[in-house]
Amino acid sequence: DALVLSPPEDAEGEALWEAGAIARAQRAEREEPRAAGAAAGSEAEGLAVGVVTSVEAGGVGDRVALDFTSLLRQGEGALVGSSAKLLALVHGETIEGELVPARPFCGNAGP
């Protein structure tokens, strides 16, 4: 989940940012016990830099498929977006669904 806010320009904007900070703190308090249990025996993951070696026009579409040369683990994927605006993690297809098997070498973004 994410909350995207414009920079505060007046008292109303500052109040909105304060409300967002309070909501974030409350959520962190609720998730802390769950995260502590999940973190037992696991290492913190970091971000790694990748290099784009080529770009090809693919036409217009609603979805993007990302195929990787190595298998992804749960929690891994690709950050997609603009560092000036917003980055979103496109999670790899590492979890098996009812209708499709896990495909840990790719990720899909779209509606």
FENQUI-V357869 format. One record per backbone hydrogen bond with DSSP energy under -0.5 kcal/mol. CO is the residue of the C=O (numbers start at 0). NH is the residue of the N-H. Records with the same first field share a line. If there is no record, write none. Layout:
CO=NH + NH
//
This chain:
2=4
9=13
10=14
11=15
12=16
13=17
14=18
15=19
16=20
17=21
18=22
19=23
20=24
21=25
22=26
23=27
24=28
25=29
26=30
27=31
28=32
30=34
31=35
32=36
33=37
34=38
35=39
38=41
50=52
61=110
63=108
64=66
65=106
72=75
75=91
77=79 + 89
79=87
81=84 + 85
85=81
87=79 + 89
88=90
89=77
91=93
92=102
93=95
99=96
102=92 + 105
103=71
104=67
105=92
106=65
108=63
//
